Amino acid sequence: MSAPTSDRPISPAPPAPADDGEQNPSALGTKKYWDDQYKLELKNHASHGDIGEVWFGEQSATKMVTWCKKTFIGEGDEDDPARSGLRVMDLGCGNGHMLFLMAAAGFTALHGCDYSPAAVELSRRLAAQIGLPVEVLSLPEAAPGSGSESESESESESEPESHDASDADEADSPFDFDEEEEDNVRHSRLSLFRLDLLDAASVQAHLDLAGGPFDIVLDKGTYDAISLNSPSARKLFIKHLPMLVSPSGGHFVITSCNWTTEELKEHFAAFEPVAVLPQRSFMFGGRSGQNVSSVAFRVRA
Ligand SMILES: C[S@@+](CC[C@H](N)C(=O)[O-])C[C@H]1O[C@@H](n2cnc3c(N)ncnc32)[C@H](O)[C@@H]1O
């Protein structure tokens, strides 16, 4: 399967690591950057159907999805709802691309969140376009966490309304799914919500709304983006993560281009590393040998 899009690493001009082992803050750590990025991607999608950036490339997402399929569904167990119905969450889902691959792979209980309303809307539109039943969940106005995000909201950031796949205005899928994958997509369900992962009250309120923590939590590039905000933001993400991962055997699978495998293991030491997923290296921004690291963790018994 493939998608007509460009592959990009985390940053057009990657910041050098700071002396203390932290990342130097950059624009990619700000909400404004992502709001602008996804507003542009929404426009591009409307004008010529571009699905937007696939961060670290199609291959990185495929490796994560393939590992999840092999580990959680397995050969011949595709129709076992106890496996395919495991609750999946993609943190900072962007355009929703990895969730669509998870749907095509046979996972049926999908969730995605992002703090950028335009990202949530782009995911919703693309889901509807490929025939994946989708809803956007939002908290009642006065609920804790519904309006307490640290950043002020502009008019253009109002919650998108809930829609179903039936409102798809374009019939053609931009993905090259085969028949079985298309069938899987139609039999899956995606819930999206806008959530700032650094706001503990909002995380808890959205967990209550979504029915509790998740069996499989995915992160491709979101921890990287948050690490480019500040060391304290990065540490808040680590602190909030256990709220999101099911205490009964939940997994967290992360892909990063700013942190090595060893650093990821150290940062997420509250979890037990169970696999290092092979990822390619590439060159960009004048720096060579930048690795993409991918590690799967499980909650400690
Ligand atoms: C590098 S992009 C990766 C997007 C997507 N995971 C992918 O692989 O294409 C980082 C994503 O993290 C989101 N993000 C950054 N900080 C966040 C936060 N505090 N809460 C929720 N999402 C955040 C951004 O809006 C953006 O969609």
The ligand as an ORCA input file, in Angstrom:
! r2SCAN-3c Opt
* xyz 0 1
  C       5.950     15.452     13.649
  S       4.206     15.597     13.721
  C       3.750     13.885     13.605
  C       2.333     13.691     13.169
  C       1.924     12.213     12.986
  N       2.126     11.450     14.213
  C       2.724     11.590     11.839
  O       3.557     10.714     12.102
  O       2.534     11.987     10.698
  C       3.925     15.967     15.465
  C       2.449     15.993     15.849
  O       2.331     16.184     17.250
  C       1.264     17.079     17.509
  N       1.517     17.640     18.853
  C       2.601     18.344     19.256
  N       2.489     18.683     20.548
  C       1.311     18.157     20.988
  C       0.648     18.167     22.243
  N       1.153     18.812     23.300
  N      -0.533     17.528     22.348
  C      -1.062     16.893     21.258
  N      -0.477     16.864     20.044
  C       0.699     17.492     19.913
  C       1.347     18.072     16.350
  O       0.161     18.818     16.169
  C       1.671     17.128     15.189
  O       0.507     16.616     14.612
*
